[in-house]
Structure formats: C-alpha cells, structure tokens
Amino acid sequence: MIEHNVRTHRSAEDFPIEEHLAYKIAKVAADPVEVPADTTEMIINRIIDNASVAVASYGRRPVATARVMAEAHPVSEGGAQIFGVDGSYSAEWAAFANGTAVRELDFHDTFLAAEYSHPGDNIPPILAVAQHKGLDGKALIRGIATGYEIQVNLVKGICLHEWKIDHVAHLGPSVAAGLGTMLNLDIDTIYQAVGQALHTTTATRQSRKGLISSWKASAPAFAGKMGIEAVDRAMRGEGAPAPIWEGEDGFIAWMLHSPERTYVVPLPADGEAKRAILDTYTKEHSAEYQSQAPIDLARRMKQTIADAGKSTADIESIVLHTSHHTHYVIGTGANDPQKMDPKASRETLDHSIMYIFAVALEDGTWHHVDSYAPERVNRPETITLWHKISTVEDPEWTRRYHSQDPAEKAFGAKAVITFNDGTVIEDEMAVADAHPLGARPFAREQYIQKFRTLAEGIVDKEEQDRFLEDVQNLEQLTDLSKLNIKVNADAQANAPQIPGGIF
C-alpha cells in the first residue's frame, strides 16, 4: 500500500492532475490486476448477506416506497432487476430500490476506522449496472472488489463525522470507481466520475441524529444512484469539479477540517491485489455495528445475573465503558433524548445502545423484528431498565477502536452492573461473536444460515436453493439476472400499499 498525503491546494499552486486523489483512485480502478481467490470468496459471501437482509426488509414501508419508485422506470432493452419482483428496470432506479432494501434493517456488513461505513452498499449499484450491460460474474467481482477497496481506504484516511458529514460521501466515489473497473474505463473517465460522485453525494449527518427517519436507509441508495449517473455522464465526455478533495473551495477546505489539515489515504500500488473486503465484517444482529459486541455481552451477562441469584429488576444502574464513537453516536454522549424514548422510530432505537442492551439483557437474544416491536419497546420493566443505562468514554476503548493492529482493534465495551444491595457485576467483550476474532466467526455456512433464516416465509425454498447455487457459482455465471430473488405471493400481497407520487 502507498500512503498518499491529501491537502488543500490554492488555485495558483502547481498541482498536476496526477497528484489529485481522484486521479490516484482512478488509477487503482483502472489497474487490470487479478482478484485474489479469498477476495472472490468474500464477495460471494457479501452478495448472499445483502440478499438476506434485502428479502427480510421486503415488506417494510421505505423499501416498498423505493421499489414502487423504481418500478415506474421499466426499460425494454437491457435493464436491471429489483429484489423480489420480475421485470427489467432502469439501472440507477433498480440500484436505488435494492440499496434501500439492503440498508433498511441495518443488518449487513461494516467497516469502522477513522470513519464509519457499510461497504456492502457498493454491491447494489455495481450489480445493477452489470445486469443492465449484460456483463458476467467475473466482471462483477472485479467491480465489487474495487468498490470495497476504495471505500475502505477512504474510511481509513478521512474522518467525515467529526465535521458532521454523512459517511456516504465516501460511497459515491467508491461506486464510481467500482463501475470504472467493471466497465474497463480509462483513467481520465473514472477520474471525472469520481469527482462528480463526491460532489453530488455530500450531505450532513442529520440523517443519523435525533429522530432518525427512513432516509437513513435511502441515503446510501441515493449515493449509489448518483455514482451510476456520474459514470454515465463521464462516459459521454463530461467533466466534474476539480480538484474535488484538494481544491481551494473544495471538500477538505470547506466540508472537513480546514485548508490546513492533511489527510493520509492508503491505496494499493500498481499491480497490488485488492483485498480490503477482507478487513470488513458483517452483523449477526440487526442493529448499529457498535452494538454487536454489547448485544453478545448482554446475552452472556444474563446468565451471570441468574447464576448470582439476581434479576434485572434488582439492578440500580448499568454503565457501559466504551469508545468515543460508541459513546457519542449511539450512547448517552449523543445527548439525544429520542434514544431514551419508547415512541422513537426503529431507526432511532437501533442507534440507542441503552435500549439495545436493556432488551438483550432481559431476553438473552436479539431479533430483527421482535426486538423492535412496539409492544416490546413499551414494556414498563424494559423502560425502567433502559433508563438506568448510561455510557462513558474510556480512553483505552477509544485507543483500541482506532488501533491498526487487527488483534487489538475492538468495538466493544465493559458493562458495570450495580444492584440495589450494592453488589457489582462486571464483564467486557472486545469483538462480537461473529467477528473474525470472535467466538463464532462468520464463514460461508453462517452466511447461508443467515439467508435461510431471513428468507423463511418470504422466499420459497426452491427459490432459495436456486439462488444459493447460482451465487456460489459466480465466477462462471453469465446471466446476472439470476442474482435476483423473487419473493412468494404472500409476501407480495402483504407488502405496504404506497400512495402515488410524481412517477
């Protein structure tokens, strides 16, 4: 890997295009290096993972809305598929519908470093374009490998949330780069597409603050849609603002720290394989990633409490000692009263570690539907326990969060439970059970089981079997429409009815 210093340059400075970060990204995307076998295997896992959460969210209203919007844009030639239904549709709209479905339950993969990300968000737009262009599985694999590579390395080098910019600002450029690889575009075309994709996908973090709305799921889907449009425009010879990151009135100078800040972004050298997807990890539980280890910790501590002859009704307080990110994003450090409100939206509750830990401690489990059901949220004993939980930042957890050593890097917490009689029980967990270093690391078997579990009652077993066979044969697959999954008649009939809009 090569570490690139990225800073603002005055317009009068000599700053050749080859030094622009967008150009360096474009060079990585245009590099014809082969995709390693372990990267390919993980890409297949993540396509299965995306399909799992997409079918599970089929009946949710934001997903139904995005699907109806996309269905208003059918095409007669080429076209992409929409999860769950038949037909061929405009690639950018199919990407929007599928991206919303993948993101809705906050249940697919994650990578956390200087910034947050869900790099599986790259898959819907890259797959949609591959279907529209009639490409094969090998081309898709190359595109997805680049999408992950660029987003993960931007996340390593450039913190967005510090300046209240939403993390999808790294996704637009990564989608554009992934499409450039898959379509075998030249460096100059990819450069222009990356610049425009960043320019059009920069937004504030209010979508993940306070009362979180259904836009949380649509934001990355919109970024993927914009990435497609940026590439289409660049392929037709049109340009983008430049230098997009380093310009005097550019992204770093005015959206991030200031013209004085230098960021360090690692990127593969020429001929270096794209392996960043192997640094990412998926979710066993449908909740914000930083709650994955605390959920598993709560499940373990439920038994510890029982063994001590106590119950959650005996608890006086729970303090979760954790990282800066966890404390300020999903903990009491966010100062969001909505995170303690039983009337809050599901999107808000899955960003409340206080709610999540309370339910996991009471139930000893976590479910993507039942754990958020209004009747579950409003149990008086749950509300009482929920409001006894707080978070504090612990410098050691913050250090481990940012560690570059995979053996040290952690997203967990220490729970200190104090009982009414003064008894204290403590336990901690660094990584989730499903993490590569966890108690039960996810491998192909677990991805398939997750798919089977979430597709039950929504996708008929024959269709499940067909999809799993095709996706695991991705390198030889020539018809990428086979990566679509059709839901059964009952799921279609029970989907929300969406009122008319413009289209």
C-alpha positions, -999 to +999 in steps of 0.1 A: +000+000+000+011+036-007+001+063+018-009+095+000-009+129+017-041+148+007-044+185+015-059+217+001-040+235-027-045+271-037-057+276-072-025+294-081-003+264-070+012+240-094-008+209-087-008+184-116-038+162-122-017+131-115-014+142-079-052+146-073-066+120-050-094+114-076-068+106-102-050+082-079-082+064-071-089+062-109-055+046-114-063+019-088-097+013-105-081+010-140-054-014-128-062-048-145-048-068-115-065-101-109-088-105-080-074-129-053-094-161-046-101-151-009-114-118-021-137-135-045-150-159-019-158-130+005-175-111-023-198-141-028-205-141+010-214-105+009-238-109-020-255-136+000-255-113+030-271-084+010-297-108-004-306-119+031-313-085+045-329-073+013-356-100+013-361-096+051-369-059+045-392-065+015-424-057+035-411-026+052-426+007+040-394+026+030-383-004+009-418-007-007-417+030-015-383+028-032-395-003-051-426+014-064-405+044-075-381+021-094-409+001-109-421+034-126-389+032-147-391+000-168-369-005-198-375-026-229-338-034-236-312-044-211-322-032-177-316-043-141-336-063-117-354-052-085-352-075-055-383-096-051-401-089-084-400-096-121-391-072-149-363-051-162-358-016-149-335+014-153-302+006-136-300+037-114-335+032-101-330-005-095-299+004-076-319+028-055-346+003-047-321-025-039-298-002-020-327+008+002-337-028+008-301-038+017-297-009+042-331-007+058-326-032+087-290-020+094-280-057+091-253-060+065-215-055+066-195-028+083-160-013+084-150+012+111-118+032+112-114+070+111-149+070+096-179+046+096-191+027+065-213-001+052-192-012+022-219-037+011-237-006-001-214-008-031-230-040-043-265-029-054-254-001-079-225-022-093-247-052-097-275-031-113-251-018-140-236-052-146-272-066-152-281-036-174-249-041-195-252-079-197-219-085-180-208-117-164-198-128-129-161-122-133-167-086-143-190-081-114-164-095-090-137-071-103-161-041-099-171-050-063-135-056-053-127-021-063-157-006-047-147-021-013-111-012-018-118+025-024-144+029+003-124+010+030-093+031+023-111+064+023-126+053+056-092+046+070-078+080+060-106+106+061-129+112+091-162+127+080-184+125+111-160+148+130-173+176+107-209+163+107-207+150+071-225+117+064-204+087+057-220+081+022-196+108+009-171+080+007-196+057-010-203+078-041-166+078-052-162+041-044-192+032-065-179+053-094-145+036-091-160+002-090-181+008-121-150+021-138-132-011-131-161-033-142-167-014-174-129-012-182-130+026-184-098+047-189-083+066-160-094+100-172-131+090-174-130+074-140-113+105-126-142+127-138-168+102-125-152+100-090-151+138-087-187+142-097-198+114-074-182+130-044-196+164-053-232+151-055-232+128-025-220+151+002-246+157+029-248+163+067-251+137+094-285+149+105-299+118+088-284+099+117-290+123+145-320+130+168-352+115+154-338+093+127-361+088+097-365+064+069-340+085+049-312+066+068-318+036+045-322+057+014-291+079+018-266+052+007-290+040-020-292+076-033-253+078-033-252+046-054-277+060-078-256+092-081-225+071-087-241+055-117-252+088-131-217+103-126-202+074-146-228+077-173-221+114-177-183+110-176-185+083-203-202+108-225-173+131-222-184+155-195-163+166-166-165+173-128-153+200-104-116+195-098-096+191-077-126+178-058-109+169-025-080+194-026-094+225-043-093+259-026-131+258-023-132+220-022-142+192+001-113+193+026-112+231+028-149+237+035-166+204+043-140+190+066-114+204+090-099+233+071-074+241+044-046+234+070-055+197+075-036+170+057-052+136+055-034+103+047-052+079+024-037+045+017-042+030-017-028-001-035+003+003-056+003-006-093-003-044-096-012-048-059-042-070-053-075-056-039-080-072-006-098-046+015-130-065+017-112-090+040-109-062+066-146-058+068-171-078+089-208-085+089-235-084+115-252-113+133-277-088+148-299-062+132-285-031+149-257-005+145-224-023+144-210-008+176-239-026+194-229-060+181-204-069+209-226-053+236-256-075+225-234-106+228-221-093+261-256-087+274-266-123+264-237-136+284-244-114+314-280-125+316-267-160+327-242-144+351-270-125+368-291-156+370-262-176+385-258-149+411-295-154+421-305-119+409-327-105+382-328-073+361-355-060+385-327-058+411-305-035+390-298+000+402-276+011+373-256+000+343-227+019+330-211+009+297-175+019+294-167+022+257-151+041+229-156+078+219-175+067+188-199+044+206-205+069+235-212+099+212-230+081+183-253+055+200-247+062+237-257+089+262-229+111+249-251+119+218-274+138+241-304+127+221-335+123+242-350+103+214-326+075+223-345+070+256-380+075+242-403+045+237-421+064+210-389+067+189-386+053+154-370+019+148-341+038+131-335+057+163-338+026+185-312+007+165-289+036+173-296+035+211-272+012+229-292+019+261-323+004+246-304-024+228-285-035+259-316-035+280-336-057+257-307-081+251-301-084+288-338-092+295-343-115+266-309-131+261-314-128+224-319-103+196-344-104+167-346-081+137-384-077+141-394-088+176-368-067+194-382-035+179-419-043+180-439-015+198-452-040+223-416-050+231-404-014+233-432-003+257-429-029+284-428-010+317-400-031+331-379-026+299-384+012+300-373+012+337-342-008+330-334+012+298-334+045+317-309+031+342-283+026+315-256+052+306-223+052+287-190+068+294-159+071+271-130+051+282-097+062+266-085+026+263-116+015+243-111+046+221-075+036+215-084+001+206-112+013+183-085+032+163-058+006+165-043-006+132-034-040+148-063-064+139-056-083+172-062-052+192-088-033+172-121-036+191-157-022+191-168-035+224-175-023+260-172-031+296-205-033+315-206-024+352-239-035+367-247-023+402-275-039+421-298-023+447-279-041+475-246-027+464-234-058+446-215-052+414-210-075+384-186-066+356-178-081+323-164-070+290-163-081+253-140-066+227-155-080+195-188-096+185-191-133+184-195-131+146-163-111+141-133-129+125-117-129+160-149-136+179-163-167+195-182-178+163-167-162+133-189-159+102-179-182+073-199-194+043-220-217+064-231-188+086-239-165+057-261-192+042-278-198+075-285-161+079-300-161+044-322-192+051-334-177+084-343-142+070-358-156+038-381-181+057-417-174+048-407-148+023-388-168-004-399-203-012-373-230-005-369-239-042-360-203-050-337-201-020-319-232-033-317-218-068-302-185-057-276-201-034-264-224-062-261-196-087-244-171-064-218-197-053-211-203-090-205-166-095-172-169-114-189-189-141-222-171-141-231-154-174-266-143-166-266-120-136-303-117-135-301-150-116-287-130-086-322-115-082-346-133-058-383-135-062-404-134-031-435-155-027-471-145-034-479-140+003-450-116+008-460-096-023-497-095-011-487-083+023-464-055+012-475-020+021-496-001-004-478+030-014-497+062-025-489+077-058-462+103-064-448+120-094-439+089-114 
